[in-house]
Amino acid sequence: MNNDKKVVPALKFLVLVRNGEFHEVENFLTSRGTRKVEAVGREFARRFGQRRIAMLCSTTQPARQTAEILSKKLGDLPFEQHPCFHSEYGHIYPSQLEDAVRKVDACGVDHEVVILSTHREFVEQFPALWGRTHDLRLPKAVNFPHGSARIVDVLNGWVTKLIPIV
């Protein structure tokens, strides 16, 4: 759905990855969580390997580990950690949203794909919130599993779910 959007110049895909499943106590990815993220990374390499990609992530260990795995699958793609991509107790605060939108838009000036390694609330809510600032109607999602992704085609508003089975 194309609605005279205010989309940043190069950005074609906004991709959100929920961090892989992790051990609650030790706070690092489980072997199953690692396998799911590796599968997502392989699919990203297949879909986006020839495109200009930027990756951003939350500052939490599971999100960082997820970004590290994706980075390796994408040819050691560098990524930037930022606290604005960390959601707590189901909330994305207005100032945090503004920072996150600015970061994504700044990357979208020169990159066709922006990948966020983040948490459930961001994966489920951020595309709709980001879309509102760019005149796109994007749906929220619910109960998005660890190690899965939402791929938003920002040119037409299509959203694809990528949920690996491992």
Chimera marker file (.cmm) of the C-alpha trace (Angstrom):
<marker_set name="trace">
<marker id="1" x="0.000" y="0.000" z="0.000" r="1" g="1" b="0" radius="0.5"/>
<marker id="2" x="1.700" y="3.165" z="-1.195" r="1" g="1" b="0" radius="0.5"/>
<marker id="3" x="0.396" y="6.364" z="0.489" r="1" g="1" b="0" radius="0.5"/>
<marker id="4" x="2.688" y="9.293" z="-0.447" r="1" g="1" b="0" radius="0.5"/>
<marker id="5" x="5.096" y="8.166" z="2.265" r="1" g="1" b="0" radius="0.5"/>
<marker id="6" x="7.819" y="10.197" z="3.933" r="1" g="1" b="0" radius="0.5"/>
<marker id="7" x="10.319" y="7.363" z="3.538" r="1" g="1" b="0" radius="0.5"/>
<marker id="8" x="14.046" y="7.878" z="3.849" r="1" g="1" b="0" radius="0.5"/>
<marker id="9" x="15.916" y="7.807" z="0.507" r="1" g="1" b="0" radius="0.5"/>
<marker id="10" x="17.631" y="4.417" z="0.280" r="1" g="1" b="0" radius="0.5"/>
<marker id="11" x="15.589" y="2.368" z="2.761" r="1" g="1" b="0" radius="0.5"/>
<marker id="12" x="13.676" y="-0.518" z="1.214" r="1" g="1" b="0" radius="0.5"/>
<marker id="13" x="13.438" y="-2.993" z="4.119" r="1" g="1" b="0" radius="0.5"/>
<marker id="14" x="13.108" y="-2.489" z="7.858" r="1" g="1" b="0" radius="0.5"/>
<marker id="15" x="13.904" y="-5.820" z="9.517" r="1" g="1" b="0" radius="0.5"/>
<marker id="16" x="13.307" y="-6.562" z="13.194" r="1" g="1" b="0" radius="0.5"/>
<marker id="17" x="14.742" y="-9.660" z="14.832" r="1" g="1" b="0" radius="0.5"/>
<marker id="18" x="13.649" y="-10.772" z="18.259" r="1" g="1" b="0" radius="0.5"/>
<marker id="19" x="16.707" y="-11.887" z="20.190" r="1" g="1" b="0" radius="0.5"/>
<marker id="20" x="17.268" y="-15.632" z="20.323" r="1" g="1" b="0" radius="0.5"/>
<marker id="21" x="15.968" y="-17.737" z="23.179" r="1" g="1" b="0" radius="0.5"/>
<marker id="22" x="18.261" y="-17.332" z="26.175" r="1" g="1" b="0" radius="0.5"/>
<marker id="23" x="19.001" y="-18.768" z="29.612" r="1" g="1" b="0" radius="0.5"/>
<marker id="24" x="17.199" y="-16.573" z="32.168" r="1" g="1" b="0" radius="0.5"/>
<marker id="25" x="19.918" y="-16.871" z="34.824" r="1" g="1" b="0" radius="0.5"/>
<marker id="26" x="23.089" y="-16.796" z="32.719" r="1" g="1" b="0" radius="0.5"/>
<marker id="27" x="21.548" y="-14.385" z="30.164" r="1" g="1" b="0" radius="0.5"/>
<marker id="28" x="23.169" y="-15.959" z="27.084" r="1" g="1" b="0" radius="0.5"/>
<marker id="29" x="21.587" y="-17.664" z="24.092" r="1" g="1" b="0" radius="0.5"/>
<marker id="30" x="20.590" y="-21.311" z="24.354" r="1" g="1" b="0" radius="0.5"/>
<marker id="31" x="21.777" y="-23.737" z="21.681" r="1" g="1" b="0" radius="0.5"/>
<marker id="32" x="18.246" y="-23.736" z="20.203" r="1" g="1" b="0" radius="0.5"/>
<marker id="33" x="18.234" y="-19.909" z="20.271" r="1" g="1" b="0" radius="0.5"/>
<marker id="34" x="21.578" y="-19.859" z="18.489" r="1" g="1" b="0" radius="0.5"/>
<marker id="35" x="20.366" y="-22.306" z="15.807" r="1" g="1" b="0" radius="0.5"/>
<marker id="36" x="17.234" y="-20.231" z="15.132" r="1" g="1" b="0" radius="0.5"/>
<marker id="37" x="19.245" y="-17.008" z="14.773" r="1" g="1" b="0" radius="0.5"/>
<marker id="38" x="21.743" y="-18.780" z="12.494" r="1" g="1" b="0" radius="0.5"/>
<marker id="39" x="18.828" y="-19.906" z="10.289" r="1" g="1" b="0" radius="0.5"/>
<marker id="40" x="17.498" y="-16.341" z="10.162" r="1" g="1" b="0" radius="0.5"/>
<marker id="41" x="21.001" y="-15.088" z="9.312" r="1" g="1" b="0" radius="0.5"/>
<marker id="42" x="21.295" y="-17.551" z="6.428" r="1" g="1" b="0" radius="0.5"/>
<marker id="43" x="17.949" y="-16.350" z="5.069" r="1" g="1" b="0" radius="0.5"/>
<marker id="44" x="19.021" y="-12.714" z="5.420" r="1" g="1" b="0" radius="0.5"/>
<marker id="45" x="22.232" y="-13.474" z="3.512" r="1" g="1" b="0" radius="0.5"/>
<marker id="46" x="20.148" y="-15.066" z="0.749" r="1" g="1" b="0" radius="0.5"/>
<marker id="47" x="17.616" y="-12.200" z="0.587" r="1" g="1" b="0" radius="0.5"/>
<marker id="48" x="19.794" y="-9.187" z="1.319" r="1" g="1" b="0" radius="0.5"/>
<marker id="49" x="23.388" y="-10.281" z="0.679" r="1" g="1" b="0" radius="0.5"/>
<marker id="50" x="23.955" y="-7.913" z="-2.252" r="1" g="1" b="0" radius="0.5"/>
<marker id="51" x="22.265" y="-4.901" z="-0.639" r="1" g="1" b="0" radius="0.5"/>
<marker id="52" x="23.681" y="-2.138" z="1.565" r="1" g="1" b="0" radius="0.5"/>
<marker id="53" x="22.820" y="-3.190" z="5.128" r="1" g="1" b="0" radius="0.5"/>
<marker id="54" x="23.026" y="-1.409" z="8.470" r="1" g="1" b="0" radius="0.5"/>
<marker id="55" x="22.453" y="-3.245" z="11.740" r="1" g="1" b="0" radius="0.5"/>
<marker id="56" x="21.484" y="-1.763" z="15.091" r="1" g="1" b="0" radius="0.5"/>
<marker id="57" x="20.849" y="-3.573" z="18.350" r="1" g="1" b="0" radius="0.5"/>
<marker id="58" x="19.787" y="-3.252" z="21.938" r="1" g="1" b="0" radius="0.5"/>
<marker id="59" x="22.482" y="-3.158" z="24.594" r="1" g="1" b="0" radius="0.5"/>
<marker id="60" x="21.330" y="-6.374" z="26.288" r="1" g="1" b="0" radius="0.5"/>
<marker id="61" x="23.469" y="-9.480" z="26.009" r="1" g="1" b="0" radius="0.5"/>
<marker id="62" x="20.886" y="-11.641" z="24.171" r="1" g="1" b="0" radius="0.5"/>
<marker id="63" x="20.288" y="-8.913" z="21.561" r="1" g="1" b="0" radius="0.5"/>
<marker id="64" x="24.040" y="-8.347" z="21.156" r="1" g="1" b="0" radius="0.5"/>
<marker id="65" x="24.683" y="-12.090" z="20.765" r="1" g="1" b="0" radius="0.5"/>
<marker id="66" x="21.885" y="-12.242" z="18.197" r="1" g="1" b="0" radius="0.5"/>
<marker id="67" x="23.487" y="-9.335" z="16.294" r="1" g="1" b="0" radius="0.5"/>
<marker id="68" x="26.897" y="-11.057" z="16.430" r="1" g="1" b="0" radius="0.5"/>
<marker id="69" x="25.467" y="-14.224" z="14.856" r="1" g="1" b="0" radius="0.5"/>
<marker id="70" x="23.656" y="-12.248" z="12.163" r="1" g="1" b="0" radius="0.5"/>
<marker id="71" x="26.820" y="-10.220" z="11.550" r="1" g="1" b="0" radius="0.5"/>
<marker id="72" x="28.832" y="-13.381" z="10.842" r="1" g="1" b="0" radius="0.5"/>
<marker id="73" x="26.167" y="-14.686" z="8.437" r="1" g="1" b="0" radius="0.5"/>
<marker id="74" x="26.252" y="-11.331" z="6.639" r="1" g="1" b="0" radius="0.5"/>
<marker id="75" x="30.042" y="-11.239" z="6.142" r="1" g="1" b="0" radius="0.5"/>
<marker id="76" x="31.063" y="-9.667" z="9.473" r="1" g="1" b="0" radius="0.5"/>
<marker id="77" x="28.686" y="-6.755" z="9.089" r="1" g="1" b="0" radius="0.5"/>
<marker id="78" x="29.403" y="-4.143" z="11.776" r="1" g="1" b="0" radius="0.5"/>
<marker id="79" x="26.578" y="-3.182" z="14.105" r="1" g="1" b="0" radius="0.5"/>
<marker id="80" x="25.880" y="-0.403" z="16.578" r="1" g="1" b="0" radius="0.5"/>
<marker id="81" x="24.394" y="-0.960" z="20.019" r="1" g="1" b="0" radius="0.5"/>
<marker id="82" x="22.059" y="1.652" z="21.460" r="1" g="1" b="0" radius="0.5"/>
<marker id="83" x="19.869" y="1.686" z="24.589" r="1" g="1" b="0" radius="0.5"/>
<marker id="84" x="16.900" y="3.131" z="22.671" r="1" g="1" b="0" radius="0.5"/>
<marker id="85" x="16.283" y="-0.363" z="21.234" r="1" g="1" b="0" radius="0.5"/>
<marker id="86" x="15.804" y="-1.911" z="24.677" r="1" g="1" b="0" radius="0.5"/>
<marker id="87" x="12.224" y="-2.277" z="25.865" r="1" g="1" b="0" radius="0.5"/>
<marker id="88" x="11.337" y="-2.922" z="29.463" r="1" g="1" b="0" radius="0.5"/>
<marker id="89" x="8.178" y="-4.458" z="30.844" r="1" g="1" b="0" radius="0.5"/>
<marker id="90" x="6.323" y="-4.117" z="27.567" r="1" g="1" b="0" radius="0.5"/>
<marker id="91" x="6.888" y="-0.391" z="27.115" r="1" g="1" b="0" radius="0.5"/>
<marker id="92" x="8.463" y="1.738" z="24.423" r="1" g="1" b="0" radius="0.5"/>
<marker id="93" x="8.640" y="5.269" z="25.820" r="1" g="1" b="0" radius="0.5"/>
<marker id="94" x="8.096" y="8.379" z="23.619" r="1" g="1" b="0" radius="0.5"/>
<marker id="95" x="11.668" y="9.684" z="23.940" r="1" g="1" b="0" radius="0.5"/>
<marker id="96" x="12.987" y="6.187" z="23.244" r="1" g="1" b="0" radius="0.5"/>
<marker id="97" x="10.754" y="5.910" z="20.171" r="1" g="1" b="0" radius="0.5"/>
<marker id="98" x="12.013" y="9.263" z="18.880" r="1" g="1" b="0" radius="0.5"/>
<marker id="99" x="15.635" y="8.136" z="19.305" r="1" g="1" b="0" radius="0.5"/>
<marker id="100" x="14.920" y="4.797" z="17.625" r="1" g="1" b="0" radius="0.5"/>
<marker id="101" x="13.157" y="6.420" z="14.663" r="1" g="1" b="0" radius="0.5"/>
<marker id="102" x="16.052" y="8.895" z="14.240" r="1" g="1" b="0" radius="0.5"/>
<marker id="103" x="18.624" y="6.067" z="14.316" r="1" g="1" b="0" radius="0.5"/>
<marker id="104" x="16.705" y="3.962" z="11.784" r="1" g="1" b="0" radius="0.5"/>
<marker id="105" x="16.111" y="6.936" z="9.493" r="1" g="1" b="0" radius="0.5"/>
<marker id="106" x="19.767" y="7.992" z="9.661" r="1" g="1" b="0" radius="0.5"/>
<marker id="107" x="20.821" y="4.495" z="8.590" r="1" g="1" b="0" radius="0.5"/>
<marker id="108" x="18.132" y="4.451" z="5.903" r="1" g="1" b="0" radius="0.5"/>
<marker id="109" x="19.671" y="7.423" z="4.131" r="1" g="1" b="0" radius="0.5"/>
<marker id="110" x="22.546" y="5.272" z="2.833" r="1" g="1" b="0" radius="0.5"/>
<marker id="111" x="21.373" y="1.691" z="3.436" r="1" g="1" b="0" radius="0.5"/>
<marker id="112" x="18.668" y="-0.293" z="1.673" r="1" g="1" b="0" radius="0.5"/>
<marker id="113" x="18.167" y="-2.628" z="4.632" r="1" g="1" b="0" radius="0.5"/>
<marker id="114" x="18.148" y="-1.707" z="8.327" r="1" g="1" b="0" radius="0.5"/>
<marker id="115" x="18.170" y="-4.658" z="10.719" r="1" g="1" b="0" radius="0.5"/>
<marker id="116" x="17.287" y="-4.230" z="14.393" r="1" g="1" b="0" radius="0.5"/>
<marker id="117" x="18.281" y="-6.941" z="16.867" r="1" g="1" b="0" radius="0.5"/>
<marker id="118" x="15.949" y="-6.240" z="19.733" r="1" g="1" b="0" radius="0.5"/>
<marker id="119" x="13.171" y="-7.483" z="22.006" r="1" g="1" b="0" radius="0.5"/>
<marker id="120" x="9.572" y="-8.681" z="21.726" r="1" g="1" b="0" radius="0.5"/>
<marker id="121" x="7.972" y="-5.269" z="22.250" r="1" g="1" b="0" radius="0.5"/>
<marker id="122" x="10.075" y="-3.666" z="19.532" r="1" g="1" b="0" radius="0.5"/>
<marker id="123" x="9.483" y="-6.480" z="17.057" r="1" g="1" b="0" radius="0.5"/>
<marker id="124" x="5.751" y="-6.376" z="17.711" r="1" g="1" b="0" radius="0.5"/>
<marker id="125" x="5.173" y="-2.609" z="18.021" r="1" g="1" b="0" radius="0.5"/>
<marker id="126" x="7.984" y="-0.614" z="16.380" r="1" g="1" b="0" radius="0.5"/>
<marker id="127" x="6.993" y="-1.131" z="12.710" r="1" g="1" b="0" radius="0.5"/>
<marker id="128" x="3.526" y="0.360" z="13.365" r="1" g="1" b="0" radius="0.5"/>
<marker id="129" x="5.002" y="3.229" z="15.400" r="1" g="1" b="0" radius="0.5"/>
<marker id="130" x="7.730" y="3.891" z="12.812" r="1" g="1" b="0" radius="0.5"/>
<marker id="131" x="5.163" y="3.630" z="10.035" r="1" g="1" b="0" radius="0.5"/>
<marker id="132" x="3.009" y="6.358" z="11.585" r="1" g="1" b="0" radius="0.5"/>
<marker id="133" x="5.933" y="8.791" z="11.344" r="1" g="1" b="0" radius="0.5"/>
<marker id="134" x="6.285" y="7.914" z="7.644" r="1" g="1" b="0" radius="0.5"/>
<marker id="135" x="2.616" y="7.790" z="6.610" r="1" g="1" b="0" radius="0.5"/>
<marker id="136" x="2.595" y="3.999" z="6.367" r="1" g="1" b="0" radius="0.5"/>
<marker id="137" x="-0.063" y="1.832" z="7.949" r="1" g="1" b="0" radius="0.5"/>
<marker id="138" x="1.828" y="-1.136" z="9.309" r="1" g="1" b="0" radius="0.5"/>
<marker id="139" x="0.297" y="-3.729" z="11.613" r="1" g="1" b="0" radius="0.5"/>
<marker id="140" x="1.386" y="-4.626" z="15.121" r="1" g="1" b="0" radius="0.5"/>
<marker id="141" x="2.156" y="-8.274" z="15.829" r="1" g="1" b="0" radius="0.5"/>
<marker id="142" x="1.557" y="-10.367" z="18.923" r="1" g="1" b="0" radius="0.5"/>
<marker id="143" x="3.372" y="-13.264" z="20.582" r="1" g="1" b="0" radius="0.5"/>
<marker id="144" x="6.358" y="-13.099" z="18.281" r="1" g="1" b="0" radius="0.5"/>
<marker id="145" x="8.728" y="-15.988" z="19.159" r="1" g="1" b="0" radius="0.5"/>
<marker id="146" x="12.407" y="-15.693" z="20.072" r="1" g="1" b="0" radius="0.5"/>
<marker id="147" x="14.794" y="-15.872" z="17.118" r="1" g="1" b="0" radius="0.5"/>
<marker id="148" x="12.222" y="-14.845" z="14.518" r="1" g="1" b="0" radius="0.5"/>
<marker id="149" x="11.970" y="-11.755" z="12.329" r="1" g="1" b="0" radius="0.5"/>
<marker id="150" x="9.564" y="-9.281" z="10.754" r="1" g="1" b="0" radius="0.5"/>
<marker id="151" x="10.583" y="-7.989" z="7.360" r="1" g="1" b="0" radius="0.5"/>
<marker id="152" x="8.837" y="-4.754" z="6.389" r="1" g="1" b="0" radius="0.5"/>
<marker id="153" x="8.921" y="-3.747" z="2.735" r="1" g="1" b="0" radius="0.5"/>
<marker id="154" x="8.669" y="0.012" z="3.280" r="1" g="1" b="0" radius="0.5"/>
<marker id="155" x="7.900" y="0.772" z="-0.366" r="1" g="1" b="0" radius="0.5"/>
<marker id="156" x="4.567" y="-1.055" z="-0.353" r="1" g="1" b="0" radius="0.5"/>
<marker id="157" x="3.829" y="-1.706" z="3.333" r="1" g="1" b="0" radius="0.5"/>
<marker id="158" x="4.013" y="-5.498" z="3.135" r="1" g="1" b="0" radius="0.5"/>
<marker id="159" x="5.156" y="-7.350" z="6.237" r="1" g="1" b="0" radius="0.5"/>
<marker id="160" x="6.646" y="-10.842" z="6.126" r="1" g="1" b="0" radius="0.5"/>
<marker id="161" x="7.157" y="-13.055" z="9.160" r="1" g="1" b="0" radius="0.5"/>
<marker id="162" x="10.233" y="-15.245" z="9.264" r="1" g="1" b="0" radius="0.5"/>
<marker id="163" x="9.920" y="-17.952" z="11.917" r="1" g="1" b="0" radius="0.5"/>
<marker id="164" x="12.563" y="-20.673" z="11.604" r="1" g="1" b="0" radius="0.5"/>
<marker id="165" x="11.735" y="-24.227" z="12.662" r="1" g="1" b="0" radius="0.5"/>
<marker id="166" x="14.737" y="-25.863" z="14.351" r="1" g="1" b="0" radius="0.5"/>
<link id1="1" id2="2" r="1" g="1" b="0" radius="0.2"/>
<link id1="2" id2="3" r="1" g="1" b="0" radius="0.2"/>
<link id1="3" id2="4" r="1" g="1" b="0" radius="0.2"/>
<link id1="4" id2="5" r="1" g="1" b="0" radius="0.2"/>
<link id1="5" id2="6" r="1" g="1" b="0" radius="0.2"/>
<link id1="6" id2="7" r="1" g="1" b="0" radius="0.2"/>
<link id1="7" id2="8" r="1" g="1" b="0" radius="0.2"/>
<link id1="8" id2="9" r="1" g="1" b="0" radius="0.2"/>
<link id1="9" id2="10" r="1" g="1" b="0" radius="0.2"/>
<link id1="10" id2="11" r="1" g="1" b="0" radius="0.2"/>
<link id1="11" id2="12" r="1" g="1" b="0" radius="0.2"/>
<link id1="12" id2="13" r="1" g="1" b="0" radius="0.2"/>
<link id1="13" id2="14" r="1" g="1" b="0" radius="0.2"/>
<link id1="14" id2="15" r="1" g="1" b="0" radius="0.2"/>
<link id1="15" id2="16" r="1" g="1" b="0" radius="0.2"/>
<link id1="16" id2="17" r="1" g="1" b="0" radius="0.2"/>
<link id1="17" id2="18" r="1" g="1" b="0" radius="0.2"/>
<link id1="18" id2="19" r="1" g="1" b="0" radius="0.2"/>
<link id1="19" id2="20" r="1" g="1" b="0" radius="0.2"/>
<link id1="20" id2="21" r="1" g="1" b="0" radius="0.2"/>
<link id1="21" id2="22" r="1" g="1" b="0" radius="0.2"/>
<link id1="22" id2="23" r="1" g="1" b="0" radius="0.2"/>
<link id1="23" id2="24" r="1" g="1" b="0" radius="0.2"/>
<link id1="24" id2="25" r="1" g="1" b="0" radius="0.2"/>
<link id1="25" id2="26" r="1" g="1" b="0" radius="0.2"/>
<link id1="26" id2="27" r="1" g="1" b="0" radius="0.2"/>
<link id1="27" id2="28" r="1" g="1" b="0" radius="0.2"/>
<link id1="28" id2="29" r="1" g="1" b="0" radius="0.2"/>
<link id1="29" id2="30" r="1" g="1" b="0" radius="0.2"/>
<link id1="30" id2="31" r="1" g="1" b="0" radius="0.2"/>
<link id1="31" id2="32" r="1" g="1" b="0" radius="0.2"/>
<link id1="32" id2="33" r="1" g="1" b="0" radius="0.2"/>
<link id1="33" id2="34" r="1" g="1" b="0" radius="0.2"/>
<link id1="34" id2="35" r="1" g="1" b="0" radius="0.2"/>
<link id1="35" id2="36" r="1" g="1" b="0" radius="0.2"/>
<link id1="36" id2="37" r="1" g="1" b="0" radius="0.2"/>
<link id1="37" id2="38" r="1" g="1" b="0" radius="0.2"/>
<link id1="38" id2="39" r="1" g="1" b="0" radius="0.2"/>
<link id1="39" id2="40" r="1" g="1" b="0" radius="0.2"/>
<link id1="40" id2="41" r="1" g="1" b="0" radius="0.2"/>
<link id1="41" id2="42" r="1" g="1" b="0" radius="0.2"/>
<link id1="42" id2="43" r="1" g="1" b="0" radius="0.2"/>
<link id1="43" id2="44" r="1" g="1" b="0" radius="0.2"/>
<link id1="44" id2="45" r="1" g="1" b="0" radius="0.2"/>
<link id1="45" id2="46" r="1" g="1" b="0" radius="0.2"/>
<link id1="46" id2="47" r="1" g="1" b="0" radius="0.2"/>
<link id1="47" id2="48" r="1" g="1" b="0" radius="0.2"/>
<link id1="48" id2="49" r="1" g="1" b="0" radius="0.2"/>
<link id1="49" id2="50" r="1" g="1" b="0" radius="0.2"/>
<link id1="50" id2="51" r="1" g="1" b="0" radius="0.2"/>
<link id1="51" id2="52" r="1" g="1" b="0" radius="0.2"/>
<link id1="52" id2="53" r="1" g="1" b="0" radius="0.2"/>
<link id1="53" id2="54" r="1" g="1" b="0" radius="0.2"/>
<link id1="54" id2="55" r="1" g="1" b="0" radius="0.2"/>
<link id1="55" id2="56" r="1" g="1" b="0" radius="0.2"/>
<link id1="56" id2="57" r="1" g="1" b="0" radius="0.2"/>
<link id1="57" id2="58" r="1" g="1" b="0" radius="0.2"/>
<link id1="58" id2="59" r="1" g="1" b="0" radius="0.2"/>
<link id1="59" id2="60" r="1" g="1" b="0" radius="0.2"/>
<link id1="60" id2="61" r="1" g="1" b="0" radius="0.2"/>
<link id1="61" id2="62" r="1" g="1" b="0" radius="0.2"/>
<link id1="62" id2="63" r="1" g="1" b="0" radius="0.2"/>
<link id1="63" id2="64" r="1" g="1" b="0" radius="0.2"/>
<link id1="64" id2="65" r="1" g="1" b="0" radius="0.2"/>
<link id1="65" id2="66" r="1" g="1" b="0" radius="0.2"/>
<link id1="66" id2="67" r="1" g="1" b="0" radius="0.2"/>
<link id1="67" id2="68" r="1" g="1" b="0" radius="0.2"/>
<link id1="68" id2="69" r="1" g="1" b="0" radius="0.2"/>
<link id1="69" id2="70" r="1" g="1" b="0" radius="0.2"/>
<link id1="70" id2="71" r="1" g="1" b="0" radius="0.2"/>
<link id1="71" id2="72" r="1" g="1" b="0" radius="0.2"/>
<link id1="72" id2="73" r="1" g="1" b="0" radius="0.2"/>
<link id1="73" id2="74" r="1" g="1" b="0" radius="0.2"/>
<link id1="74" id2="75" r="1" g="1" b="0" radius="0.2"/>
<link id1="75" id2="76" r="1" g="1" b="0" radius="0.2"/>
<link id1="76" id2="77" r="1" g="1" b="0" radius="0.2"/>
<link id1="77" id2="78" r="1" g="1" b="0" radius="0.2"/>
<link id1="78" id2="79" r="1" g="1" b="0" radius="0.2"/>
<link id1="79" id2="80" r="1" g="1" b="0" radius="0.2"/>
<link id1="80" id2="81" r="1" g="1" b="0" radius="0.2"/>
<link id1="81" id2="82" r="1" g="1" b="0" radius="0.2"/>
<link id1="82" id2="83" r="1" g="1" b="0" radius="0.2"/>
<link id1="83" id2="84" r="1" g="1" b="0" radius="0.2"/>
<link id1="84" id2="85" r="1" g="1" b="0" radius="0.2"/>
<link id1="85" id2="86" r="1" g="1" b="0" radius="0.2"/>
<link id1="86" id2="87" r="1" g="1" b="0" radius="0.2"/>
<link id1="87" id2="88" r="1" g="1" b="0" radius="0.2"/>
<link id1="88" id2="89" r="1" g="1" b="0" radius="0.2"/>
<link id1="89" id2="90" r="1" g="1" b="0" radius="0.2"/>
<link id1="90" id2="91" r="1" g="1" b="0" radius="0.2"/>
<link id1="91" id2="92" r="1" g="1" b="0" radius="0.2"/>
<link id1="92" id2="93" r="1" g="1" b="0" radius="0.2"/>
<link id1="93" id2="94" r="1" g="1" b="0" radius="0.2"/>
<link id1="94" id2="95" r="1" g="1" b="0" radius="0.2"/>
<link id1="95" id2="96" r="1" g="1" b="0" radius="0.2"/>
<link id1="96" id2="97" r="1" g="1" b="0" radius="0.2"/>
<link id1="97" id2="98" r="1" g="1" b="0" radius="0.2"/>
<link id1="98" id2="99" r="1" g="1" b="0" radius="0.2"/>
<link id1="99" id2="100" r="1" g="1" b="0" radius="0.2"/>
<link id1="100" id2="101" r="1" g="1" b="0" radius="0.2"/>
<link id1="101" id2="102" r="1" g="1" b="0" radius="0.2"/>
<link id1="102" id2="103" r="1" g="1" b="0" radius="0.2"/>
<link id1="103" id2="104" r="1" g="1" b="0" radius="0.2"/>
<link id1="104" id2="105" r="1" g="1" b="0" radius="0.2"/>
<link id1="105" id2="106" r="1" g="1" b="0" radius="0.2"/>
<link id1="106" id2="107" r="1" g="1" b="0" radius="0.2"/>
<link id1="107" id2="108" r="1" g="1" b="0" radius="0.2"/>
<link id1="108" id2="109" r="1" g="1" b="0" radius="0.2"/>
<link id1="109" id2="110" r="1" g="1" b="0" radius="0.2"/>
<link id1="110" id2="111" r="1" g="1" b="0" radius="0.2"/>
<link id1="111" id2="112" r="1" g="1" b="0" radius="0.2"/>
<link id1="112" id2="113" r="1" g="1" b="0" radius="0.2"/>
<link id1="113" id2="114" r="1" g="1" b="0" radius="0.2"/>
<link id1="114" id2="115" r="1" g="1" b="0" radius="0.2"/>
<link id1="115" id2="116" r="1" g="1" b="0" radius="0.2"/>
<link id1="116" id2="117" r="1" g="1" b="0" radius="0.2"/>
<link id1="117" id2="118" r="1" g="1" b="0" radius="0.2"/>
<link id1="118" id2="119" r="1" g="1" b="0" radius="0.2"/>
<link id1="119" id2="120" r="1" g="1" b="0" radius="0.2"/>
<link id1="120" id2="121" r="1" g="1" b="0" radius="0.2"/>
<link id1="121" id2="122" r="1" g="1" b="0" radius="0.2"/>
<link id1="122" id2="123" r="1" g="1" b="0" radius="0.2"/>
<link id1="123" id2="124" r="1" g="1" b="0" radius="0.2"/>
<link id1="124" id2="125" r="1" g="1" b="0" radius="0.2"/>
<link id1="125" id2="126" r="1" g="1" b="0" radius="0.2"/>
<link id1="126" id2="127" r="1" g="1" b="0" radius="0.2"/>
<link id1="127" id2="128" r="1" g="1" b="0" radius="0.2"/>
<link id1="128" id2="129" r="1" g="1" b="0" radius="0.2"/>
<link id1="129" id2="130" r="1" g="1" b="0" radius="0.2"/>
<link id1="130" id2="131" r="1" g="1" b="0" radius="0.2"/>
<link id1="131" id2="132" r="1" g="1" b="0" radius="0.2"/>
<link id1="132" id2="133" r="1" g="1" b="0" radius="0.2"/>
<link id1="133" id2="134" r="1" g="1" b="0" radius="0.2"/>
<link id1="134" id2="135" r="1" g="1" b="0" radius="0.2"/>
<link id1="135" id2="136" r="1" g="1" b="0" radius="0.2"/>
<link id1="136" id2="137" r="1" g="1" b="0" radius="0.2"/>
<link id1="137" id2="138" r="1" g="1" b="0" radius="0.2"/>
<link id1="138" id2="139" r="1" g="1" b="0" radius="0.2"/>
<link id1="139" id2="140" r="1" g="1" b="0" radius="0.2"/>
<link id1="140" id2="141" r="1" g="1" b="0" radius="0.2"/>
<link id1="141" id2="142" r="1" g="1" b="0" radius="0.2"/>
<link id1="142" id2="143" r="1" g="1" b="0" radius="0.2"/>
<link id1="143" id2="144" r="1" g="1" b="0" radius="0.2"/>
<link id1="144" id2="145" r="1" g="1" b="0" radius="0.2"/>
<link id1="145" id2="146" r="1" g="1" b="0" radius="0.2"/>
<link id1="146" id2="147" r="1" g="1" b="0" radius="0.2"/>
<link id1="147" id2="148" r="1" g="1" b="0" radius="0.2"/>
<link id1="148" id2="149" r="1" g="1" b="0" radius="0.2"/>
<link id1="149" id2="150" r="1" g="1" b="0" radius="0.2"/>
<link id1="150" id2="151" r="1" g="1" b="0" radius="0.2"/>
<link id1="151" id2="152" r="1" g="1" b="0" radius="0.2"/>
<link id1="152" id2="153" r="1" g="1" b="0" radius="0.2"/>
<link id1="153" id2="154" r="1" g="1" b="0" radius="0.2"/>
<link id1="154" id2="155" r="1" g="1" b="0" radius="0.2"/>
<link id1="155" id2="156" r="1" g="1" b="0" radius="0.2"/>
<link id1="156" id2="157" r="1" g="1" b="0" radius="0.2"/>
<link id1="157" id2="158" r="1" g="1" b="0" radius="0.2"/>
<link id1="158" id2="159" r="1" g="1" b="0" radius="0.2"/>
<link id1="159" id2="160" r="1" g="1" b="0" radius="0.2"/>
<link id1="160" id2="161" r="1" g="1" b="0" radius="0.2"/>
<link id1="161" id2="162" r="1" g="1" b="0" radius="0.2"/>
<link id1="162" id2="163" r="1" g="1" b="0" radius="0.2"/>
<link id1="163" id2="164" r="1" g="1" b="0" radius="0.2"/>
<link id1="164" id2="165" r="1" g="1" b="0" radius="0.2"/>
<link id1="165" id2="166" r="1" g="1" b="0" radius="0.2"/>
</marker_set>
